Amino acid sequence: MSDDLATLSARAATLREQLERAAYEYYVLDRPSLSDAEYDRMYRELARIEDEHPALRTADSPTQRVGAEPATHLVKHTHLVPMLSLANAFNEEELAAWEERIVRMTGDDVRRAGYNCELKIDGAAVSLTYREGVLVEGATRGNGTIGESVTTNLRTIRDIPLRLRGTDHPAMMEIRGEVYMPFSGFERMNEERIAAGEPVFANPRNAAAGALRQLDPKITASRPLKFFGYAIALPDGDDLPVDSQHELLALLASWGIPVAPDQRRCAALADVHAWAHEIEHKVRGALDFAIDGGVVKVDALALWPDLGVIGGREPRYAIARKFAPDIAETTLLAINVNVGRTGTINPYAVLEPVEIGGAQVRLATLHNFDLVRRKDLRVGDVVQVKRAGEVIPQIIGPVPDKRDADQPPPPYVPPTHCPSCGSELVTGAELGMLYCPNFECAGRRLESLVHFASRGAMDIRGLSYARITQLVDAELVHDAADLYDLTAEQLVALDRFAEKSAEQLVEAIAASKAQPLSKLLFALGIANIGEIAAKQIAKHFGTLDAIAHASVEQVLEVHGVGDTLAESLVSWFADPKAKKLIEKLRDRGLTFDEPRTHTGTALKGMTVVITGTLPSLSREQAGALVEANGGRIANSVSKKTSFVVVGEDAGSKLEKARTLGVETIDEAELLRRVGG
């Protein structure tokens, strides 16, 4: 190496060290010592050196946080040691029962060791591989054994060090933790998306998980992601340089890995109970990130191998102490309604903004008008609102003691006419539901078009809610068939349509003509016909014409179809306006038959439920695989369920399967059973 190159190499190393230290002080310690202008100057100098001398660019350079080209797909990564799940304890009694079980295995050694308590971050689990202290690989949890490599995306998260601080790191290790999105960043991001006319994200957890799986790391870098570490995995035969979990967290922090606040070492279970109560009732509401409980671990690492793992899935040495759903009180300002795609009139609550679990809540679901009547909800009431697991908030009910006894608010009266078209509403078969019977209602038409283009239906990429609203307002589209008459010239004439995007949308609409009958049947938005029912009906009859001419009795012959669904289907096809739409779709060349895909009998007669994100198959692909081998896909778990295929981030369906004793398998086992 020449003297000049050696000098540049030394300068680049100094800049990398200074920039990484500045990032650690800014993102982890929240104590910046370098001005933004000075940071930018040093960053540009380093980037210039590396651009002119690519051989000097290293994997741990700050310039590599965002610099990769978009990937075409996510490759698989096998974890060094499986990433395990945790059993749950929902109260002090269940936590005490857990302690009794592990004491029976190890005696009083567990009680003498004490416990380490940590926040259970509601994010996306990841594993970071470091070699000689340098980040070389990052992956999602996947099925616990195999995840997806998202290294370039994880490098964009500023508080994940590209090179660990200090010295004497293990030669090779995986640091486990959670990627999460702070509430403040989440709300700011959604506000920006609304301003840009883009759809908002439902909750921080899903937003974080989705950001990690982006093929373009620049998109990930634009999302406000952060990271907390909590575990280290080493190759077989290697030992950690610490003896306890609380020492391990301190070690991670010394390396520059962020660790969650409010962790505590507890000498006895009574101290654990006190910690959990404090976190749930005092700390949780003040956090800027979502938690759904705490994690209690036997502190002495030496006891972990003796306690072992249940079923290769759940360690005995740790358990999740889950918290009750967050509940708050606020004022019910209004009960508004919107019109659904099938004509349903859906009530929802407008609330005085209230913070629940660290997020502002302004709206809550009301399901139907019978629920409003049963709970006696009145505008002006003080109501209790719950927000469990980041789902849509729900109203528990009014607070009777806070209703004015002398001048109570009047009872709520449901609407009698459609708010969109003015048609007189009718009652439906489902208790408490009102419907707009006007097939051409503007509100109903808009929602039906949005559904028609959605991913589970015709999957027309680029046809967003905002785009459809624009097309309807321009009177270019009145029904689904009109979509297939659109030209690029018509679209370019509209606001925010470039020539390329117009051509791509026209091509995507044309491509959707090839979707099978089951997709089209679901896309039509017939009341009570969900995605699975549409598949069953399409497979049974084979063609749309056969479905259109079927009687209620014939539809009832389809497996899993009941009276309400059959009557709804037959009634829809009997409507003259529906018949007109079908003929228009036929003229435009859409697929009116269902391909025969049954190829095997490995799962013949079995009922299968799929939950969570599978490592390689989409939910749709896994469902098709089950059906192709004689099985049937169901939406919910029951005693009749043959088995549940479980992926990452599985929720209530997994819990119900365990409660009912239904077998659970992963994607690899599903593929093995069908010979894949």
C-alpha positions as CSV (number, residue, x, y, z in Angstrom):
1,M,0.0,0.0,0.0
2,S,1.4,3.4,-1.0
3,D,2.0,6.1,1.6
4,D,-0.9,8.2,0.3
5,L,-3.3,5.2,0.3
6,A,-2.1,4.3,3.8
7,T,-2.8,7.8,5.0
8,L,-6.3,7.8,3.5
9,S,-7.0,4.4,5.0
10,A,-6.1,5.7,8.5
11,R,-8.2,8.8,7.9
12,A,-11.2,6.7,6.9
13,A,-10.8,4.5,10.0
14,T,-10.7,7.6,12.2
15,L,-13.8,9.0,10.5
16,R,-15.7,5.7,10.9
17,E,-14.9,5.6,14.6
18,Q,-15.9,9.2,15.2
19,L,-19.1,8.9,13.2
20,E,-20.1,5.6,14.9
21,R,-19.4,7.1,18.3
22,A,-21.5,10.2,17.4
23,A,-24.4,7.9,16.2
24,Y,-24.2,6.0,19.5
25,E,-24.3,9.2,21.6
26,Y,-27.2,10.5,19.5
27,Y,-29.4,7.5,19.0
28,V,-28.7,5.4,22.1
29,L,-27.5,7.7,24.9
30,D,-29.6,10.7,23.6
31,R,-26.5,12.9,24.4
32,P,-25.1,14.2,21.1
33,S,-21.7,15.7,21.3
34,L,-21.3,16.5,17.6
35,S,-23.4,19.1,15.7
36,D,-25.4,18.0,12.7
37,A,-23.3,20.2,10.4
38,E,-20.0,18.6,11.7
39,Y,-21.5,15.1,11.4
40,D,-22.5,15.8,7.8
41,R,-19.1,17.3,6.9
42,M,-17.3,14.2,8.3
43,Y,-19.8,11.8,6.6
44,R,-19.3,13.5,3.2
45,E,-15.5,13.3,3.6
46,L,-15.7,9.5,4.4
47,A,-18.1,8.9,1.5
48,R,-15.7,10.8,-0.9
49,I,-12.7,8.7,0.2
50,E,-14.7,5.4,-0.2
51,D,-16.0,6.5,-3.6
52,E,-12.6,7.3,-4.9
53,H,-11.0,4.2,-3.3
54,P,-13.7,1.4,-3.1
55,A,-11.1,-1.0,-1.5
56,L,-11.2,1.2,1.6
57,R,-14.9,0.7,2.1
58,T,-15.7,-1.7,5.0
59,A,-18.9,-3.5,6.1
60,D,-19.1,-1.4,9.3
61,S,-18.8,1.9,7.5
62,P,-21.7,4.4,8.3
63,T,-22.0,4.9,4.6
64,Q,-23.3,1.4,4.3
65,R,-26.4,2.0,6.4
66,V,-28.3,3.0,3.2
67,G,-26.5,2.2,0.0
68,A,-27.6,-1.2,-1.3
69,E,-29.7,-1.6,-4.5
70,P,-33.2,-3.0,-4.0
71,A,-33.3,-6.8,-3.6
72,T,-35.4,-9.1,-5.9
73,H,-36.3,-11.4,-3.1
74,L,-35.4,-12.3,0.5
75,V,-33.1,-15.2,1.0
76,K,-33.3,-17.7,3.9
77,H,-31.1,-17.6,6.9
78,T,-30.7,-20.6,9.3
79,H,-30.3,-19.4,12.9
80,L,-27.3,-20.5,14.9
81,V,-29.6,-21.6,17.7
82,P,-33.4,-21.7,17.4
83,M,-35.3,-18.6,18.4
84,L,-37.9,-19.8,20.9
85,S,-41.4,-18.7,21.9
86,L,-42.6,-18.1,25.4
87,A,-45.4,-19.6,27.5
88,N,-47.8,-17.0,29.0
89,A,-48.9,-16.2,32.6
90,F,-51.8,-13.9,32.8
91,N,-51.9,-13.4,36.6
92,E,-49.9,-13.9,39.8
93,E,-51.4,-17.4,40.3
94,E,-50.2,-18.6,36.9
95,L,-46.8,-17.1,37.5
96,A,-46.6,-18.9,40.9
97,A,-47.6,-22.2,39.2
98,W,-44.7,-21.7,36.8
99,E,-42.3,-21.2,39.7
100,E,-43.6,-24.4,41.4
101,R,-43.0,-26.4,38.2
102,I,-39.4,-25.3,37.8
103,V,-38.6,-25.7,41.5
104,R,-39.7,-29.3,41.3
105,M,-37.0,-29.8,38.6
106,T,-34.1,-27.9,40.2
107,G,-35.0,-27.6,43.9
108,D,-34.4,-24.3,45.6
109,D,-31.5,-23.4,43.3
110,V,-34.0,-21.4,41.2
111,R,-35.3,-19.4,44.2
112,R,-31.7,-18.8,45.4
113,A,-30.8,-17.5,41.9
114,G,-33.7,-15.0,41.7
115,Y,-35.2,-13.7,38.6
116,N,-34.5,-11.0,36.0
117,C,-37.6,-9.1,34.8
118,E,-37.6,-7.3,31.4
119,L,-40.2,-5.4,29.3
120,K,-41.8,-7.6,26.6
121,I,-41.5,-5.3,23.5
122,D,-44.3,-5.6,21.0
123,G,-42.2,-5.5,17.9
124,A,-40.6,-7.8,15.3
125,A,-38.0,-10.4,16.6
126,V,-34.7,-10.4,14.8
127,S,-31.3,-12.0,15.1
128,L,-28.0,-10.1,14.4
129,T,-24.9,-12.1,13.5
130,Y,-21.6,-10.5,14.5
131,R,-18.2,-11.9,13.6
132,E,-15.2,-10.4,15.4
133,G,-17.6,-7.6,16.5
134,V,-18.7,-6.6,13.0
135,L,-22.4,-7.0,11.9
136,V,-22.4,-9.4,8.9
137,E,-25.9,-10.8,8.9
138,G,-29.4,-9.9,10.1
139,A,-32.5,-12.0,9.9
140,T,-36.2,-12.1,10.9
141,R,-37.3,-14.8,13.4
142,G,-39.2,-16.8,10.7
143,N,-40.3,-20.1,12.0
144,G,-37.7,-20.0,14.8
145,T,-35.2,-22.1,12.9
146,I,-35.1,-20.4,9.5
147,G,-35.8,-16.7,9.0
148,E,-35.3,-14.3,6.1
149,S,-32.1,-12.3,5.6
150,V,-32.8,-8.6,5.9
151,T,-29.2,-7.5,6.6
152,T,-29.3,-4.3,4.4
153,N,-32.6,-3.3,6.0
154,L,-31.3,-3.8,9.6
155,R,-28.2,-1.7,8.8
156,T,-30.4,1.3,8.2
157,I,-31.6,1.2,11.9
158,R,-29.3,3.8,13.5
159,D,-29.1,2.4,17.0
160,I,-27.9,-1.0,15.7
161,P,-24.1,-0.8,15.8
162,L,-22.3,-1.9,12.6
163,R,-19.3,-2.6,14.8
164,L,-19.6,-3.4,18.6
165,R,-17.9,-1.1,21.1
166,G,-15.1,-2.5,23.3
167,T,-13.0,-5.6,22.8
168,D,-13.0,-9.3,23.5
169,H,-16.2,-10.1,21.7
170,P,-17.0,-13.7,20.9
171,A,-15.6,-14.7,17.5
172,M,-19.1,-15.4,16.2
173,M,-22.5,-14.8,17.9
174,E,-26.1,-13.9,17.2
175,I,-27.6,-11.1,19.3
176,R,-31.4,-11.4,19.6
177,G,-33.8,-8.6,20.1
178,E,-36.9,-6.7,18.9
179,V,-37.2,-4.1,16.2
180,Y,-40.0,-1.7,17.1
181,M,-41.5,1.6,16.1
182,P,-42.0,4.3,18.7
183,F,-45.5,5.7,19.1
184,S,-44.2,9.2,18.3
185,G,-42.5,8.1,15.1
186,F,-45.5,6.0,14.1
187,E,-48.0,8.8,14.5
188,R,-45.7,11.2,12.6
189,M,-45.3,8.7,9.8
190,N,-49.0,8.2,9.5
191,E,-49.7,11.9,9.4
192,E,-47.2,12.2,6.5
193,R,-48.8,9.3,4.7
194,I,-52.3,11.0,5.0
195,A,-50.9,14.2,3.6
196,A,-49.4,12.3,0.7
197,G,-52.7,10.5,0.0
198,E,-51.2,7.1,1.0
199,P,-52.9,4.5,3.2
200,V,-52.0,4.6,6.9
201,F,-50.6,1.7,8.9
202,A,-52.8,0.0,11.5
203,N,-50.3,-0.2,14.4
204,P,-46.6,0.2,15.1
205,R,-45.9,-3.5,15.3
206,N,-47.2,-4.3,11.8
207,A,-45.5,-1.2,10.5
208,A,-42.2,-2.4,11.9
209,A,-42.5,-5.9,10.6
210,G,-43.5,-4.7,7.2
211,A,-40.6,-2.2,7.0
212,L,-38.1,-5.0,7.7
213,R,-39.3,-7.1,4.8
214,Q,-39.1,-4.3,2.2
215,L,-37.0,-5.2,-0.8
216,D,-35.7,-1.7,-1.1
217,P,-33.6,-0.7,2.0
218,K,-34.2,3.0,1.3
219,I,-37.9,2.4,2.2
220,T,-36.8,0.8,5.4
221,A,-34.5,3.7,6.2
222,S,-37.4,6.1,5.8
223,R,-39.3,4.4,8.6
224,P,-38.7,5.4,12.3
225,L,-37.4,2.0,13.5
226,K,-35.4,1.3,16.7
227,F,-34.0,-1.8,18.3
228,F,-33.6,-3.4,21.8
229,G,-31.4,-6.4,22.4
230,Y,-32.0,-9.0,25.1
231,A,-30.1,-12.3,24.3
232,I,-27.0,-13.8,22.9
233,A,-26.7,-17.1,21.1
234,L,-23.3,-18.8,20.6
235,P,-22.1,-21.9,18.7
236,D,-22.1,-25.2,20.5
237,G,-19.3,-25.5,23.0
238,D,-18.8,-21.7,23.4
239,D,-19.6,-20.1,26.7
240,L,-20.8,-16.6,27.6
241,P,-18.4,-14.4,29.6
242,V,-21.2,-13.8,32.2
243,D,-23.1,-15.9,34.7
244,S,-26.5,-14.2,34.8
245,Q,-29.2,-12.6,32.6
246,H,-28.8,-9.2,34.3
247,E,-25.1,-9.3,33.6
248,L,-25.7,-10.3,30.0
249,L,-27.9,-7.2,29.5
250,A,-25.1,-5.0,31.0
251,L,-22.7,-6.7,28.6
252,L,-24.9,-5.9,25.6
253,A,-25.1,-2.3,26.7
254,S,-21.3,-2.0,27.1
255,W,-21.0,-3.2,23.5
256,G,-23.4,-0.4,22.3
257,I,-26.5,-2.6,21.9
258,P,-29.6,-0.7,23.2
259,V,-31.4,-2.6,26.0
260,A,-34.9,-1.8,27.1
261,P,-35.4,0.3,30.3
262,D,-37.1,-0.7,33.5
263,Q,-35.5,-4.2,33.8
264,R,-35.0,-5.3,37.3
265,R,-33.4,-8.2,39.2
266,C,-35.8,-9.7,41.7
267,A,-34.7,-11.8,44.6
268,A,-38.1,-13.5,45.1
269,L,-41.4,-14.0,43.3
270,A,-43.1,-11.4,45.5
271,D,-40.7,-8.9,44.0
272,V,-41.6,-10.0,40.5
273,H,-45.3,-9.4,41.3
274,A,-44.5,-5.9,42.6
275,W,-42.4,-5.1,39.5
276,A,-45.2,-6.4,37.1
277,H,-47.8,-4.3,38.9
278,E,-45.6,-1.2,38.7
279,I,-44.9,-1.6,35.0
280,E,-48.5,-2.4,34.1
281,H,-50.2,0.4,36.1
282,K,-47.5,3.2,36.3
283,V,-44.8,2.8,33.7
284,R,-46.6,1.4,30.7
285,G,-48.7,4.5,29.9
286,A,-45.5,6.7,29.9
287,L,-43.5,4.6,27.4
288,D,-43.0,5.7,23.8
289,F,-43.2,2.1,22.5
290,A,-45.7,-0.7,22.8
291,I,-45.3,-3.6,25.3
292,D,-47.8,-6.4,26.0
293,G,-46.3,-7.5,29.3
294,G,-43.0,-8.5,30.9
295,V,-40.6,-11.4,30.6
296,V,-39.5,-13.2,33.7
297,K,-36.3,-15.2,33.5
298,V,-34.4,-17.4,35.9
299,D,-31.3,-15.2,36.4
300,A,-28.6,-17.8,36.7
301,L,-27.7,-18.9,33.1
302,A,-26.2,-22.2,34.5
303,L,-29.7,-23.4,35.4
304,W,-31.1,-22.9,31.9
305,P,-29.8,-26.2,30.4
306,D,-31.2,-28.2,33.3
307,L,-34.6,-26.7,32.9
308,G,-34.6,-27.3,29.2
309,V,-37.2,-26.6,26.5
310,I,-40.8,-27.8,26.1
311,G,-41.5,-29.4,22.7
312,G,-38.5,-27.7,21.2
313,R,-40.5,-24.4,21.4
314,E,-40.9,-23.0,24.9
315,P,-38.0,-22.6,27.4
316,R,-38.9,-23.5,31.0
317,Y,-36.5,-20.9,32.3
318,A,-38.5,-18.0,31.1
319,I,-42.2,-17.0,30.9
320,A,-44.2,-14.0,29.6
321,R,-46.2,-12.2,32.2
322,K,-49.0,-10.8,30.1
323,F,-50.8,-7.6,31.1
324,A,-54.5,-6.9,31.0
325,P,-55.8,-4.8,28.1
326,D,-55.5,-1.0,28.5
327,I,-58.7,0.8,29.4
328,A,-59.4,4.5,29.6
329,E,-62.4,6.8,30.1
330,T,-63.4,9.5,27.6
331,T,-66.5,11.3,26.2
332,L,-68.6,9.9,23.3
333,L,-68.9,12.9,21.0
334,A,-70.9,11.3,18.2
335,I,-72.2,8.1,16.6
336,N,-71.5,8.3,12.9
337,V,-72.2,5.8,10.1
338,N,-70.6,4.8,6.8
339,V,-71.8,2.6,4.0
340,G,-70.1,-0.7,3.3
341,R,-69.6,-2.5,0.0
342,T,-72.6,-4.7,0.5
343,G,-74.8,-1.9,1.6
344,T,-74.3,-2.4,5.3
345,I,-74.7,0.8,7.4
346,N,-71.9,0.6,9.9
347,P,-71.9,2.7,13.1
348,Y,-68.7,3.9,14.7
349,A,-67.9,6.1,17.7
350,V,-66.2,9.5,17.6
351,L,-64.4,10.0,20.9
352,E,-62.8,12.9,22.8
353,P,-59.1,12.0,22.0
354,V,-57.7,9.9,24.8
355,E,-54.3,8.2,25.3
356,I,-54.5,4.4,25.7
357,G,-51.3,2.3,25.8
358,G,-49.3,5.3,24.6
359,A,-51.4,6.0,21.5
360,Q,-54.1,8.6,20.8
361,V,-57.5,7.1,20.3
362,R,-60.2,9.1,18.5
363,L,-62.5,6.4,16.9
364,A,-63.9,3.1,18.1
365,T,-65.9,0.4,16.5
366,L,-69.5,-0.2,17.4
367,H,-70.2,-3.3,15.2
368,N,-74.0,-2.8,14.8
369,F,-77.0,-0.9,16.1
370,D,-78.1,-3.7,18.4
371,L,-74.8,-3.3,20.3
372,V,-75.5,0.5,20.7
373,R,-79.0,-0.4,22.0
374,R,-77.8,-3.1,24.4
375,K,-75.0,-1.0,25.9
376,D,-77.3,2.0,26.0
377,L,-74.7,4.2,24.5
378,R,-75.7,7.9,24.2
379,V,-73.9,10.9,22.7
380,G,-72.4,12.8,25.6
381,D,-71.8,9.8,27.8
382,V,-68.5,9.2,29.5
383,V,-67.5,5.7,28.2
384,Q,-64.8,3.1,28.9
385,V,-62.6,2.3,25.9
386,K,-60.2,-0.6,25.6
387,R,-57.4,-1.1,23.2
388,A,-56.0,-4.6,23.5
389,G,-53.1,-5.9,21.3
390,E,-53.1,-2.8,19.1
391,V,-56.5,-3.8,17.6
392,I,-59.2,-1.3,16.7
393,P,-60.4,0.3,20.0
394,Q,-63.8,-0.9,21.4
395,I,-66.2,0.7,23.8
396,I,-66.8,-1.4,26.9
397,G,-69.8,0.7,27.9
398,P,-71.0,3.9,29.5
399,V,-70.0,4.9,33.0
400,P,-73.4,5.2,34.7
401,D,-72.3,7.2,37.7
402,K,-71.0,9.9,35.3
403,R,-74.3,10.4,33.4
404,D,-76.4,13.4,34.4
405,A,-79.3,11.9,36.3
406,D,-81.5,15.1,36.0
407,Q,-80.8,15.7,32.3
408,P,-79.5,12.4,30.8
409,P,-78.6,12.4,27.1
410,P,-81.5,11.1,24.9
411,P,-81.2,7.5,23.6
412,Y,-79.5,7.0,20.3
413,V,-81.9,6.6,17.3
414,P,-80.5,4.7,14.3
415,P,-80.8,6.4,10.9
416,T,-83.8,5.6,8.7
417,H,-82.3,6.6,5.3
418,C,-78.9,6.0,3.7
419,P,-76.5,8.9,4.3
420,S,-75.0,8.5,0.8
421,C,-78.0,8.2,-1.5
422,G,-81.1,8.8,0.7
423,S,-82.7,5.4,0.1
424,E,-84.9,4.1,2.9
425,L,-82.9,1.5,4.9
426,V,-84.0,-2.1,5.4
427,T,-83.2,-4.5,8.2
428,G,-81.0,-7.6,7.5
429,A,-81.0,-11.2,8.7
430,E,-78.2,-10.4,11.1
431,L,-79.5,-8.8,14.3
432,G,-78.9,-5.1,14.6
433,M,-77.8,-4.6,11.0
434,L,-79.3,-2.0,8.6
435,Y,-78.7,-2.0,4.8
436,C,-79.0,0.3,1.9
437,P,-80.9,-1.7,-0.8
438,N,-79.8,0.6,-3.6
439,F,-77.4,-1.4,-5.8
440,E,-76.2,1.9,-7.4
441,C,-75.7,3.9,-4.1
442,A,-72.6,6.1,-4.5
443,G,-71.2,5.2,-1.1
444,R,-71.8,1.5,-1.6
445,R,-70.4,1.7,-5.1
446,L,-67.1,3.2,-4.0
447,E,-66.5,0.6,-1.3
448,S,-67.4,-2.2,-3.6
449,L,-64.9,-0.9,-6.2
450,V,-62.2,-0.7,-3.5
451,H,-63.0,-4.3,-2.5
452,F,-63.0,-5.5,-6.1
453,A,-59.4,-4.2,-6.6
454,S,-58.1,-5.4,-3.2
455,R,-55.3,-8.0,-2.8
456,G,-57.6,-10.9,-1.7
457,A,-59.9,-10.2,-4.7
458,M,-58.7,-9.2,-8.2
459,D,-55.4,-7.8,-6.8
460,I,-55.1,-4.8,-9.1
461,R,-51.8,-3.2,-8.0
462,G,-51.8,0.5,-8.0
463,L,-55.6,0.9,-7.7
464,S,-55.7,2.5,-4.3
465,Y,-58.7,4.0,-2.4
466,A,-57.6,7.5,-3.5
467,R,-57.2,6.5,-7.1
468,I,-60.7,4.8,-7.2
469,T,-62.2,7.9,-5.6
470,Q,-60.5,10.0,-8.3
471,L,-61.9,7.8,-11.1
472,V,-65.4,7.9,-9.6
473,D,-65.4,11.7,-9.2
474,A,-64.2,12.0,-12.8
475,E,-67.2,9.8,-13.8
476,L,-64.9,7.4,-15.6
477,V,-66.0,4.5,-13.5
478,H,-69.5,3.6,-12.3
479,D,-69.0,-0.2,-11.7
480,A,-66.3,-2.8,-11.8
481,A,-66.7,-3.5,-15.5
482,D,-65.9,0.1,-16.3
483,L,-62.3,-0.4,-15.0
484,Y,-61.5,-2.6,-18.0
485,D,-62.5,0.2,-20.4
486,L,-59.9,2.7,-19.0
487,T,-57.1,3.9,-21.2
488,A,-53.8,5.5,-20.4
489,E,-54.9,8.7,-22.2
490,Q,-57.9,9.1,-19.9
491,L,-55.7,8.6,-16.8
492,V,-52.9,11.0,-17.8
493,A,-55.6,13.7,-18.1
494,L,-56.2,13.4,-14.3
495,D,-54.2,15.0,-11.5
496,R,-51.1,13.1,-10.2
497,F,-51.1,10.6,-13.1
498,A,-47.8,10.3,-15.0
499,E,-47.7,8.5,-18.3
500,K,-45.7,5.6,-16.9
501,S,-48.0,5.1,-13.9
502,A,-51.1,5.3,-16.1
503,E,-49.7,2.6,-18.5
504,Q,-48.8,0.4,-15.5
505,L,-52.3,0.7,-14.0
506,V,-54.0,-0.1,-17.3
507,E,-51.7,-3.2,-17.6
508,A,-52.5,-4.3,-14.1
509,I,-56.2,-4.0,-14.7
510,A,-55.9,-6.1,-17.9
511,A,-53.8,-8.7,-16.1
512,S,-56.5,-9.2,-13.5
513,K,-58.8,-10.7,-16.2
514,A,-56.8,-13.9,-15.7
515,Q,-57.8,-14.2,-12.0
516,P,-59.8,-17.5,-11.4
517,L,-63.5,-17.6,-10.8
518,S,-63.0,-17.9,-7.0
519,K,-61.2,-14.5,-7.0
520,L,-63.9,-12.9,-9.1
521,L,-66.7,-14.3,-7.0
522,F,-65.2,-12.9,-3.8
523,A,-64.5,-9.6,-5.6
524,L,-68.1,-9.1,-6.5
525,G,-68.7,-8.2,-2.8
526,I,-71.8,-10.4,-2.2
527,A,-73.0,-10.2,1.4
528,N,-71.7,-13.1,3.6
529,I,-69.4,-14.5,0.8
530,G,-65.9,-14.4,2.2
531,E,-62.7,-15.5,0.5
532,I,-62.8,-19.2,1.7
533,A,-66.5,-19.5,0.9
534,A,-65.9,-18.2,-2.6
535,K,-63.2,-20.8,-3.2
536,Q,-65.5,-23.6,-2.0
537,I,-68.4,-22.5,-4.2
538,A,-66.2,-21.9,-7.2
539,K,-64.6,-25.4,-6.9
540,H,-68.1,-27.0,-6.4
541,F,-69.8,-25.4,-9.4
542,G,-66.8,-24.8,-11.7
543,T,-68.3,-21.9,-13.7
544,L,-70.0,-18.6,-12.9
545,D,-73.0,-19.5,-15.1
546,A,-73.6,-22.6,-12.9
547,I,-73.4,-20.5,-9.8
548,A,-75.7,-17.8,-11.2
549,H,-78.4,-20.4,-12.0
550,A,-78.1,-22.4,-8.8
551,S,-81.0,-22.7,-6.4
552,V,-80.7,-22.3,-2.6
553,E,-80.9,-26.1,-2.2
554,Q,-78.0,-26.6,-4.7
555,V,-75.8,-24.0,-3.0
556,L,-76.4,-25.7,0.4
557,E,-74.7,-28.8,-1.1
558,V,-71.4,-27.0,-0.9
559,H,-69.3,-28.0,2.1
560,G,-69.5,-25.4,4.9
561,V,-72.3,-23.3,3.3
562,G,-75.3,-22.4,5.5
563,D,-78.8,-21.0,4.9
564,T,-77.9,-17.3,5.2
565,L,-74.9,-17.6,2.8
566,A,-76.9,-19.6,0.3
567,E,-79.9,-17.2,0.3
568,S,-77.6,-14.2,0.0
569,L,-75.8,-15.7,-3.0
570,V,-79.0,-16.7,-4.9
571,S,-80.6,-13.3,-4.1
572,W,-77.6,-11.4,-5.4
573,F,-77.6,-13.2,-8.8
574,A,-81.4,-12.7,-9.1
575,D,-81.0,-8.9,-9.0
576,P,-81.4,-7.4,-12.6
577,K,-78.5,-4.9,-11.9
578,A,-76.2,-7.8,-10.8
579,K,-77.1,-9.7,-14.0
580,K,-76.3,-6.6,-16.1
581,L,-72.9,-6.3,-14.3
582,I,-72.1,-10.0,-15.0
583,E,-72.8,-9.6,-18.7
584,K,-70.6,-6.5,-18.8
585,L,-67.7,-8.4,-17.2
586,R,-68.3,-11.3,-19.6
587,D,-68.0,-8.9,-22.6
588,R,-64.6,-7.7,-21.2
589,G,-63.1,-11.1,-21.1
590,L,-62.8,-11.9,-17.4
591,T,-62.3,-15.6,-16.4
592,F,-65.6,-17.3,-15.5
593,D,-64.4,-20.7,-14.6
594,E,-62.3,-22.3,-11.8
595,P,-59.2,-24.4,-12.7
596,R,-59.1,-27.9,-11.3
597,T,-56.0,-28.0,-9.1
598,H,-56.6,-31.2,-7.0
599,T,-53.4,-33.3,-7.4
600,G,-53.0,-35.3,-4.2
601,T,-54.8,-36.9,-1.3
602,A,-52.3,-36.5,1.5
603,L,-54.7,-34.2,3.4
604,K,-58.0,-35.6,2.2
605,G,-60.9,-34.8,4.5
606,M,-58.7,-32.6,6.8
607,T,-59.6,-29.1,8.0
608,V,-56.6,-26.8,8.3
609,V,-56.1,-23.4,9.8
610,I,-53.1,-21.2,8.8
611,T,-52.0,-18.4,11.2
612,G,-49.0,-16.0,11.3
613,T,-46.4,-15.3,8.6
614,L,-44.8,-18.4,7.1
615,P,-41.1,-18.3,6.2
616,S,-41.4,-19.0,2.4
617,L,-45.1,-19.5,1.5
618,S,-47.7,-16.7,1.4
619,R,-50.9,-17.5,3.2
620,E,-52.6,-17.9,-0.2
621,Q,-49.9,-20.3,-1.5
622,A,-50.1,-22.4,1.7
623,G,-53.9,-22.5,1.4
624,A,-53.7,-23.6,-2.3
625,L,-51.2,-26.3,-1.3
626,V,-53.6,-27.7,1.3
627,E,-56.6,-27.7,-1.1
628,A,-54.5,-29.3,-3.9
629,N,-53.9,-32.2,-1.5
630,G,-57.5,-32.7,-0.6
631,G,-57.7,-30.5,2.5
632,R,-60.0,-27.7,3.4
633,I,-59.0,-24.3,4.8
634,A,-60.9,-22.8,7.7
635,N,-60.8,-19.3,9.2
636,S,-61.2,-20.3,12.8
637,V,-59.9,-23.1,15.1
638,S,-62.4,-25.6,16.6
639,K,-62.3,-29.2,17.9
640,K,-62.9,-30.3,14.3
641,T,-59.7,-28.6,13.1
642,S,-57.2,-31.3,12.0
643,F,-54.1,-29.1,12.6
644,V,-52.9,-25.5,12.6
645,V,-50.0,-24.3,10.5
646,V,-48.2,-21.7,12.6
647,G,-45.9,-19.0,11.3
648,E,-44.2,-15.9,12.8
649,D,-46.4,-13.5,14.8
650,A,-49.2,-16.1,15.3
651,G,-51.9,-14.7,17.5
652,S,-55.2,-15.9,19.1
653,K,-55.6,-18.9,16.8
654,L,-52.4,-20.4,18.2
655,E,-53.6,-19.8,21.7
656,K,-57.0,-21.4,21.0
657,A,-55.3,-24.4,19.3
658,R,-53.3,-25.0,22.5
659,T,-56.4,-24.6,24.7
660,L,-58.3,-27.2,22.6
661,G,-55.4,-29.5,22.2
662,V,-55.3,-29.2,18.4
663,E,-52.0,-30.1,16.8
664,T,-49.8,-27.3,15.6
665,I,-47.1,-27.6,12.9
666,D,-44.8,-25.3,11.0
667,E,-44.4,-24.8,7.3
668,A,-41.6,-27.4,7.0
669,E,-43.9,-30.1,8.5
670,L,-46.7,-29.1,6.1
671,L,-44.4,-29.5,3.2
672,R,-43.2,-32.8,4.5
673,R,-46.8,-34.1,4.8
674,V,-47.7,-33.2,1.2
675,G,-44.4,-34.5,-0.1
676,G,-43.0,-31.1,-1.0
